[in-house]
């Protein structure tokens, strides 16, 4: 069914939207896949696509998105593997980078799942991702990121390269003695160069026999010969031999790794497809963020309600948002109004947003908007404002409409611009009405624009049909581009003429020439506009009152929740204290009773306990009772009562940090700003315990306000010496632990690797560090380390 949509892609500029979407992918493969996106007519498929986009938006907002690094099309490489060819180092590195990206995505989603991020679709998609850790290690054990074969790829290669370096050094040293010594007078220039992969020096033509050796090249004038001196001939031969052996060893290594890929070839190809799919899903999320789009609801009954809809290709600061409604109370909307008033933009906005929504893209509308599911979106738009399409003639318009009538059904959306224009007004109006009747018989959904006044009456008289117009400001003589549903457009010619200074007698004469019916229609429209303005003002006031009431309700609800939480905490704390006292008293009472029994048994019946001994035991039991009764005035309850009366300047104990501080100011709700040494933090009142004031303070303590907003979650030590970097990291980790951060990031860069190595050695010894690892590729890779505390 997508061919029914394709005819309207260009007219509604859907292709431009898809190109913008494709720009948010990270690879050529993802871009191609994004450009293949087309609208669907299946509700389940549309819903799943929108939920995928919702997941991508959620991850972008909470985590900055999936760790999708740029990747290449490795399908030709895998095809070469299938044909038993040998991949070069760069091709192996490209495959390795994709395998690493897949692994990082799996790790990323494992952490996201542990944090209970509510995703709808992506968890299931990522479950199908397969990692190839062993193959990835094999690849990067022989090549680096750029595809260079490492010295440690094999023992033989390491030895050959060491021999190459030593031989090159000896060769250059001998040639340096020539170009820097007394024999340099025989040269045209004091330099060492290469010809035919051998070291040579530039010798003057007349001195060609001075050094012996082999001539490899000469200058264009013939005055300079590039000679390999006899003294380095053997060294160059040895160097060349090393280089040939090095090339053979590299080929052997690359062939060996290529053979390791063969068993995984089809599986890697399948994972590449999943990676491309994730790339497109994340691109949909990024595009939604760029146009400030939201998740629309989907109506299988085609009840469209796009609240404050914007055209996605227009700048947000330049476009006027409009409410576009269709399908519930009416299936046909007739939009009238002045030229350049925005009628065509509204028409395109409705059609384009439907194509986007049915393609799984978020829409630039307010929350709780609803889109439909149409079997086709068919448009005939001849827009003189469009650069890409000139004004169509009446015949071309009619040809398009005839084609549309052949395709529509009861679930089609039809968009017609200036229906019936380009011919005699009376004939055009009659034809427009007849066409609307023909479309209505098919049961299609329609939005048209027109100038014909006859269509205003049609909109009032026909069922499931409504008039609409584009608002015009008579005071400024300019359109406001606002769509008014339920109000037909009226002629503003008399008002405009009056504003421009035309005499009243001329205007009155013109009014008399108008038919009574036309005047009554204009009067009716004016009355409708007046009532609409009154209704809008009342709606604005009602909305404001509702928002205030909702705000108060939320605050009261939060305050009650905080009260209940604090009440429960204090009750549990008091119960625990009481239980401790009871257990202690019970144990002591049991000990007293046991002692009495033992003494009674030991003394016998004749020598029973004396009266004073019973009195002494009774006194000890009474003391236990008084201690239990004193629980009502225990320290816990007194402290809780004192804690409620906090004020600025009080000394407090911060329970979660075990630190003392001073109250600076009261923040929102039950929050206080507390100064703890050099650190200022916003903390809940439930975490604060008021300290006793000193009876005779010797000096007044002044509290300075600071603009510090707390400790950052990352530190940058790039460019510093190792000792200084470790010192800064040590101080920073103390601050981060005080701030109760679970994780922090240390940016040390790559460079020579000395700072990174020093930081890692320090982290291994720090007892507060649980683990640390390199950051994901899209967050700095091995140039940064993520630290997790215990």
Number of C-alpha atoms within 10 A of each C-alpha: 10 13 10 16 19 18 16 22 20 13 21 25 16 21 18 14 18 21 14 16 23 25 17 20 26 19 20 16 20 26 21 15 17 25 17 9 17 19 25 23 16 13 15 10 15 19 18 14 22 26 21 23 29 26 23 26 27 17 20 16 13 10 13 13 19 20 21 22 18 16 19 16 16 18 14 10 20 23 15 15 20 16 10 13 14 20 20 18 23 16 20 28 23 20 23 24 21 23 22 20 22 25 18 20 20 21 14 16 19 15 12 17 13 8 9 9 15 12 17 13 17 17 16 10 12 17 11 12 18 16 19 15 14 9 17 20 13 15 27 18 16 22 23 16 14 12 18 14 25 16 18 13 19 15 9 15 22 15 15 21 16 14 16 19 14 13 19 17 12 15 21 18 13 15 22 16 12 21 20 12 11 9 12 18 15 19 20 15 14 17 15 15 13 13 14 8 11 18 23 28 27 26 27 21 17 11 14 20 13 13 16 14 16 16 17 16 16 16 11 8 7 10 13 21 25 24 26 25 24 14 14 20 18 12 19 22 13 15 23 16 13 21 17 12 16 19 13 13 17 22 16 13 19 22 17 13 19 23 16 16 20 18 11 14 16 14 14 23 15 14 18 23 14 18 22 23 17 22 25 28 27 26 26 28 27 22 24 22 16 14 19 15 21 20 23 25 18 20 15 13 13 20 19 23 22 28 19 15 23 26 22 21 15 12 11 14 6 7 16 19 20 20 18 20 20 23 19 12 12 15 22 26 25 27 31 29 25 19 12 14 20 20 25 22 20 26 22 21 23 24 24 24 24 23 26 20 25 25 20 26 32 27 27 27 26 19 15 12 22 21 25 24 26 25 20 27 28 28 27 24 25 19 17 13 12 11 7 10 13 11 13 16 12 14 11 13 21 16 11 15 18 12 11 20 15 8 11 21 18 14 18 23 26 24 25 23 21 21 26 25 21 13 12 10 15 12 11 17 21 15 15 21 17 12 17 19 13 13 21 20 11 14 17 21 25 23 24 24 24 25 22 21 17 15 22 22 14 16 21 14 11 12 13 17 20 25 21 23 26 25 23 20 12 13 9 10 13 13 17 14 22 18 23 20 18 20 24 30 27 23 17 16 11 16 14 16 14 14 14 10 8 13 11 12 9 12 15 11 10 11 14 10 9 10 9 11 9 14 14 11 16 17 13 15 18 16 12 15 18 11 11 15 11 11 12 11 11 12 12 11 12 12 12 12 12 12 12 12 12 12 12 12 12 12 13 12 12 14 14 12 12 15 12 12 13 14 12 12 13 15 13 12 14 17 12 12 16 16 12 12 16 16 12 14 18 14 11 15 18 12 12 16 13 12 13 16 12 11 13 14 13 11 12 10 9 6 10 12 15 8 8 9 11 12 11 11 15 12 12 14 17 13 12 18 14 10 14 16 11 10 15 13 9 15 11 15 16 11 14 15 13 14 18 13 9 18 15 13 15 18 22 23 19 21 12 11 12 9 12 18 22 24 22 21 15 16 12 9 12 13 17 24 20 27 22 16 10 8 16 22 16 18 16 15 18 18 15 24 21 23 16 11 10 8 6 6 8 7 6 6 9 7 11 8 10 10 7 10 10 14 17 13 15 17 17 15 20 18 11 13 12 18 12 12 19 21 12 15 19 15 10 19 23 12 16 19 17 15 17 12 15 12 18 20 20 23 22 26 20 15 11 8 12 14 24 25 13 16 21 17 12 15 20 13 9 13 9 14 16 13 13 17 14 16 20 23 18 14 17 15 15 17 19 25 24 17 22 16 18 11
